[in-house]
Amino acid sequence: MKNSILILISVAFLKLKNVGAETTADRVKSAGYLSESYNVTTRDGFRLTLFRIKKPSEPSHTQRPVALLMHGLLSSSDLWVLKGVPDLLAYALVENGYDVWLANTRGNPYGGYHPKLSLNSREYWRFSWHEIAVVDLPNIIDYVLEATQQGTLHYVGHSQGTTVILVLLSTYPEYSEKLRSVHLLAPVSFMENSRSTMIRALSLPFGSYSFITPWFGDTSLLENVFIRNILGFESCRRTEGALFICPYLFFVGFGGRSDYTLENVYPDFYSTHPARCSMNQAIHFVQLYKSGHFRQFDFGTKGNEQRYNQTTPPDYQLVNINPRFPLHLYHSKDDTFSAKEDVEHLVTLLGNKSVRHFIDLNNFAHMDFVLGYNVKDVVNGDVLSEMKRVDGLLAG
């Protein structure tokens, strides 16, 4: 009950600035690599910044296989380059000869600019991850392929980053031809069995559409400095804070108690997380939990009839997904956001279009797929191995 009250209070106040935090480019430089930034403008006007990572010794125009990394909910490109993580996938890919690009989505600190809409307007925040999937992501993929003069790329998504690629491939199956391999870390589609404290707390007010859905939905989630102080996020920027409250917040907000994310990661993580996003993104996940379906946003009976010509939202047609090589899904038993049972259901529906990588470790949680000290052995090794296998097949 206390968790529910804290989360609901945090939703009622919505204005945060990540002041003084290092940027993705700063972190890449500190790690000894070079970065370049590129701006992609979506067809509806959002400007998204992408970061490209290179080794200092790498010639500028060397063509290498491309890897695109997409963050999850309440996150940004910062996730892939946080300090304190021993074996980050982004740098491992660079060291193995990949042209690595870090994506960002509308509304987050690297995707906030819109020429006609203010961050303070409700119209600005009138989107969920559906728009990220069918507008942002294809624009990003097309831009990266054009910039690199490549025909295909590898895709790695975490959390919401897996949701949006599933939606894209269900909606626009032709994008399968632009993908070499697809890796879904902590995949999120069906959520009926989710044990996330945040999702369960929000399911009562937002599980079904009501008049409060757009009132809260068309705002920015967890963006109030005062609320962040109350919840303890600001104290987590300091090492001493990380020793007590930060693992608890990690559990409540990000999907499970972790035994694998080191305490020295928390200050840098919380310097930019939770990142700005639309409340509608969280509501959309809550709707999946309540309905048991993997489907489009629920606007209520009247709104659904206007948008979809039916009273309920249409399901995403996973049957349309026809990848060149099977999708690779990485999941664990103690990820409370992406439940084992829900991932198994997704794997069943995908059939031979997917390969499941089950990490059978206690308390290997939602964020550990990127930030865990053991990712080199339990995640990154398999990702790299499959990428190289596919590259070899396509080259031969």
HUGI-V347024 format. One record per backbone hydrogen bond with DSSP energy under -0.5 kcal/mol. CO is the residue of the C=O (numbers start at 0). NH is the residue of the N-H. Records with the same first field share a line. If there is no record, write none. Layout:
CO=NH + NH
This chain:
0=4
1=5
2=6
3=7
4=8
5=9
6=10
7=11
8=11 + 12
14=224
16=18
17=20
22=26
23=27
24=28
25=29
26=30
27=32
28=31
31=55
33=53
35=51
37=39 + 49
39=41 + 47
41=44
44=114
45=41 + 47
46=112
47=39 + 49
49=37
50=101
51=35
52=99
53=33
54=57
58=61
61=63
64=98
65=153
66=68 + 100
67=155
68=102
69=157
71=74
73=274
75=78
76=79
77=80
78=81
81=84
83=85
84=87
87=91
88=92
89=93
90=94
91=95
92=97
93=96
97=99
98=66
99=52
100=68 + 102
101=50
104=107
107=110
109=48
110=106
112=46
117=120
120=124
122=125
124=126
127=130 + 131
128=132
129=133
130=134 + 135
131=136
134=138
135=139
136=140
137=141
138=142
139=143
140=144
141=145
142=146
143=147
144=148 + 149
152=179
153=67
154=182
155=69
156=184
157=160
158=161 + 162 + 187
159=163
160=164
161=165
162=166
163=167
164=168
165=169
166=170
167=171
171=174
172=175
173=176
174=177
175=178
177=152
180=154
181=327
182=156 + 184
183=185 + 186 + 329
184=158
189=188
190=193
195=199
196=200
197=201
198=202
199=203
201=205
202=206
209=212 + 213
210=214
211=215
212=216
213=217
215=218
216=218 + 279
218=278
219=222
222=224
223=227
224=228
225=229
226=230
227=231 + 232 + 233
231=235
232=235
233=236
234=237 + 240
237=240 + 241
238=242
240=243 + 244 + 245
243=247
244=248
245=249
246=250
247=251
248=252
249=253
250=254 + 255
251=197
254=335 + 365
259=261 + 372
261=264 + 265
262=265 + 266
264=268
265=269
266=270
267=271
268=271 + 272
276=220
277=280 + 281
278=282
279=283
280=284
281=285
282=286
283=287
284=288
285=289
286=290
287=291
292=294
293=315
296=298
298=302
299=303
300=304
301=305
302=306
303=307 + 308 + 309
304=308
313=295
315=317
316=319
317=320
326=328 + 354
327=183
328=330 + 356
329=185
330=358
333=335
335=194 + 195
336=338
338=342
339=343
340=344
341=345
342=346
343=347
344=348
345=349
346=350
349=352
350=353
352=326
354=328
355=357
356=330 + 358
357=359
358=332 + 360
360=363
362=258 + 364
363=333
364=367 + 368
365=368
366=369 + 370
367=371
371=374
373=376 + 377
374=378 + 379 + 380
375=380
378=381 + 382
379=383
380=384
381=385
382=386
383=387
384=388
385=389
386=390
387=391
388=392
389=393
390=394
391=395
